[in-house]
């Protein structure tokens, strides 16, 4: 099997893997899926993801493929080509890693702005939603953004987190306070074409001196959410250069910095919902910062 054959017959990949006709090398791929580098007969490489045990949730890989293709259609930030999207495996273009240079960061900021400006027909998306191992409600909605974000991106993961004991009753009260006042935070905008899970680990810095987008939870959302997520967990390399270059192309609305905690709260609640109380302190501190803004 070479790359041309794989493109023409993606449904054959599981058979070739079962019969060990393709070399597999484990690579880092996140906390949810098992990731491998596949070396084909023509020497080309492919990045593959599989569910670690049993069957993946229905539409899991199809959803990621749809999001990757939609972001790629914008023709701005580079996104790996999807070769295979089957129930049990996703195979993508292999990207050679490189250093995150200041120049690459600035280009990424400009390209991210261009992708956001490509827009979306509504908040949400026409495909099933997942973020990490959890489902996400992508039912298309016209907005306003604040109402959609509160009910589709904050409240569901607050409830899951509370039910599993990852947040205390006091924590829940603080987050509910954010939800109650979200309409007064400003920054309402029409839907942008967003990655949706853009913590720094989901930007792959390539040897081509560009930042590539991987592992999206793509949908129509608020562009500030992508930028706020880039500041989480230590922050993306050269973050201020990314933001400055972004603003050259698409200036952000007044008060955007004060809204960063609000936009970060979604992904942090996903972490308490999926992984437990380890992230409880981050949720509480971020919710309190959102209330002070």
C-alpha positions in Angstrom: 0.0 0.0 0.0 1.4 3.4 -1.1 -0.1 6.8 -0.5 -1.9 6.9 -3.9 -3.5 3.5 -3.2 -4.5 4.7 0.3 -6.2 7.8 -1.1 -8.1 5.6 -3.6 -9.0 2.8 -1.2 -9.2 4.2 2.3 -11.4 1.3 3.4 -8.6 -1.2 2.9 -6.3 0.3 5.6 -7.6 -1.9 8.5 -7.0 -5.0 6.5 -3.4 -4.0 5.7 -2.8 -3.2 9.4 -4.3 -6.5 10.5 -2.0 -8.5 8.2 1.0 -6.4 9.3 1.7 -5.1 5.8 2.4 -1.6 7.2 5.0 -0.6 9.7 3.6 1.0 12.8 5.5 3.2 15.2 3.9 4.6 18.4 3.9 8.4 18.7 2.4 10.8 21.2 -1.2 11.6 20.4 -2.9 13.0 23.4 -4.9 11.6 26.3 -7.9 10.1 24.4 -6.6 8.0 21.4 -3.7 5.8 20.5 -1.5 7.4 17.9 0.9 5.7 15.5 3.1 6.7 12.6 2.4 4.4 9.6 5.2 3.9 7.0 3.8 2.9 3.6 5.6 1.0 0.9 6.6 4.2 -1.0 8.3 5.5 2.2 5.6 8.1 2.9 4.3 8.5 6.4 0.7 8.8 7.7 -0.5 9.8 11.2 -3.2 7.3 12.5 -5.5 7.5 15.5 -7.4 4.6 17.0 -9.6 4.2 20.0 -7.5 2.5 22.8 -10.0 -0.2 23.7 -13.2 -1.4 22.1 -15.2 0.6 19.6 -14.9 4.4 19.4 -18.1 6.4 20.1 -20.4 6.5 17.0 -19.2 9.2 14.6 -16.2 10.0 16.6 -13.6 9.9 13.8 -16.1 11.1 11.2 -16.7 14.2 13.3 -13.0 15.0 13.6 -12.6 14.5 9.8 -15.5 16.8 9.1 -14.0 19.5 11.3 -10.5 19.1 9.8 -11.9 19.4 6.3 -14.1 22.4 7.2 -11.1 24.3 8.7 -8.9 23.3 5.7 -11.5 24.6 3.3 -10.8 28.1 4.6 -7.4 28.0 3.0 -5.7 29.9 5.8 -4.1 28.0 8.7 -2.6 24.7 7.4 -4.6 21.6 8.4 -3.5 18.0 7.7 -5.3 16.2 4.8 -7.7 13.5 5.8 -6.8 10.2 4.1 -9.0 7.8 6.0 -12.0 8.3 8.3 -13.6 5.0 9.3 -15.4 3.9 12.4 -12.3 2.5 14.0 -9.4 4.6 12.6 -8.5 8.1 11.4 -5.5 8.6 9.1 -4.0 12.0 8.3 -1.2 13.6 6.5 2.1 13.3 8.4 3.5 16.7 9.5 7.2 16.9 10.3 7.8 18.9 13.4 9.9 22.0 13.6 10.7 24.8 16.1 8.0 27.4 17.0 9.9 30.5 15.8 8.7 34.1 16.2 8.2 34.3 12.5 6.1 31.1 12.5 4.0 32.4 15.4 3.3 35.7 13.6 2.3 33.8 10.4 0.1 31.6 12.5 -1.7 34.6 14.0 -2.4 36.1 10.6 -3.7 32.8 9.2 -5.8 32.1 12.3 -7.5 35.5 11.8 -8.2 34.6 8.1 -9.7 31.3 9.1 -12.0 32.9 11.7 -13.1 35.5 9.1 -14.2 32.6 6.8 -17.1 32.4 9.1 -19.9 29.9 9.8 -23.5 29.7 9.0 -24.5 29.5 12.6 -23.2 28.7 16.1 -22.6 25.0 16.4 -22.2 22.7 13.3 -24.0 20.3 11.1 -22.0 17.4 12.5 -22.0 15.5 15.8 -19.9 17.2 18.4 -17.1 15.8 20.5 -14.4 17.5 22.7 -11.8 15.2 24.0 -13.7 12.0 25.1 -17.0 13.8 25.7 -19.9 14.6 23.4 -20.6 18.3 22.7 -23.9 19.8 21.5 -23.4 21.2 18.1 -27.1 21.7 17.2 -27.0 24.8 14.9 -28.3 28.0 16.6 -28.6 31.6 15.5 -27.5 33.0 18.9 -27.0 35.4 20.5 -23.6 34.1 21.2 -23.8 34.6 25.0 -26.9 32.5 25.4 -25.6 29.8 23.1 -22.2 29.7 25.0 -23.9 29.6 28.4 -26.3 26.7 27.5 -24.2 24.7 25.0 -20.7 25.2 26.2 -20.7 26.0 30.0 -23.8 24.5 31.7 -23.5 20.9 30.3 -19.9 20.4 31.6 -20.7 22.2 34.8 -23.5 19.6 35.4 -21.2 16.7 34.5 -18.5 18.0 36.8 -20.8 18.5 39.7 -22.4 15.0 39.2 -19.0 13.3 39.4 -17.9 15.3 42.4 -15.2 17.2 40.6 -16.5 20.5 41.8 -17.9 21.5 45.2 -21.3 23.2 45.7 -19.5 26.4 46.2 -17.6 26.0 43.0 -20.8 25.3 41.2 -22.3 28.5 42.6 -19.5 30.6 41.3 -19.7 29.2 37.8 -23.5 29.6 37.8 -22.8 33.2 38.6 -20.8 33.5 35.4 -23.6 31.9 33.4 -26.2 34.2 34.9 -24.3 37.4 34.0 -22.8 36.3 30.7 -25.1 38.5 28.7 -23.6 41.6 30.3 -20.0 40.7 29.4 -20.1 42.2 25.9 -18.2 41.1 22.8 -21.2 39.7 20.9 -20.2 38.7 17.4 -21.6 36.6 14.6 -20.2 33.1 14.4 -16.6 32.6 13.3 -15.0 29.4 11.9 -13.2 28.2 15.1 -11.0 25.2 16.1 -12.8 24.9 19.4 -10.2 23.1 21.4 -7.2 25.3 20.7 -5.0 24.7 23.8 -1.3 25.0 22.8 -0.9 21.2 22.4 -3.3 21.3 19.4 -1.0 23.6 17.4 1.7 21.5 15.7 4.7 23.6 14.7 6.0 22.2 11.4 9.4 22.1 9.8 7.8 24.4 7.1 7.8 27.2 9.7 4.0 27.2 10.0 1.6 26.3 12.8 -0.7 23.5 11.9 -4.1 22.8 13.5 -4.8 19.3 14.8 -7.5 17.6 17.0 -10.2 20.2 16.5 -13.7 20.4 18.0 -14.6 22.6 15.1 -17.8 24.6 14.9 -19.2 28.1 14.5 -18.3 29.9 17.6 -16.6 33.1 19.0 -13.1 33.8 17.7 -12.1 35.0 21.2 -12.5 31.4 22.5 -9.7 30.1 20.2 -7.4 32.9 21.3 -8.2 32.5 25.0 -7.5 28.8 24.8 -4.1 29.4 23.3 -3.2 31.0 26.7 -4.0 28.0 28.8 -1.6 25.4 30.3 1.5 27.6 29.9 0.5 29.3 26.8 1.5 28.9 23.2 5.0 29.9 22.2 5.4 33.6 21.3 1.7 34.1 22.2 1.9 37.9 22.2 3.4 37.8 18.7 0.5 35.5 17.6 -2.1 38.0 19.0 -0.4 41.1 17.6 -0.2 39.5 14.1 -3.9 38.4 14.5 -4.9 42.0 15.3 -3.2 43.3 12.2 -5.6 41.3 10.1 -8.7 41.3 12.3 -8.7 43.7 15.3 -10.4 42.3 18.4 -13.4 44.0 20.1 -12.9 46.4 23.0 -12.5 44.5 26.3 -11.4 41.2 24.8 -8.6 40.8 27.4 -11.1 41.0 30.2 -13.2 38.3 28.6 -10.3 35.8 28.4 -11.3 33.9 31.6 -14.9 33.6 30.4 -13.8 32.0 27.2 -11.3 29.7 29.0 -13.9 28.5 31.4 -15.5 26.1 28.8 -12.3 24.1 28.2 -11.5 23.9 31.9 -15.0 22.6 32.7 -14.5 20.0 30.0 -11.4 18.9 32.0 -13.2 18.6 35.3 -16.0 16.7 33.5 -13.6 14.3 31.8 -10.7 14.0 34.2 -11.9 15.0 37.6 -11.0 17.3 40.5 -7.4 17.8 39.4 -8.6 20.9 37.5 -11.0 22.1 40.2 -8.8 24.9 41.3 -8.3 26.2 37.8 -12.1 26.2 37.2 -12.7 28.1 40.4 -10.0 30.7 39.8 -11.0 31.3 36.2 -14.7 31.7 37.1 -13.8 34.2 39.8 -11.7 36.1 37.3 -14.6 36.1 34.9 -16.9 37.6 37.5 -14.4 40.3 38.4 -14.0 41.4 34.7 
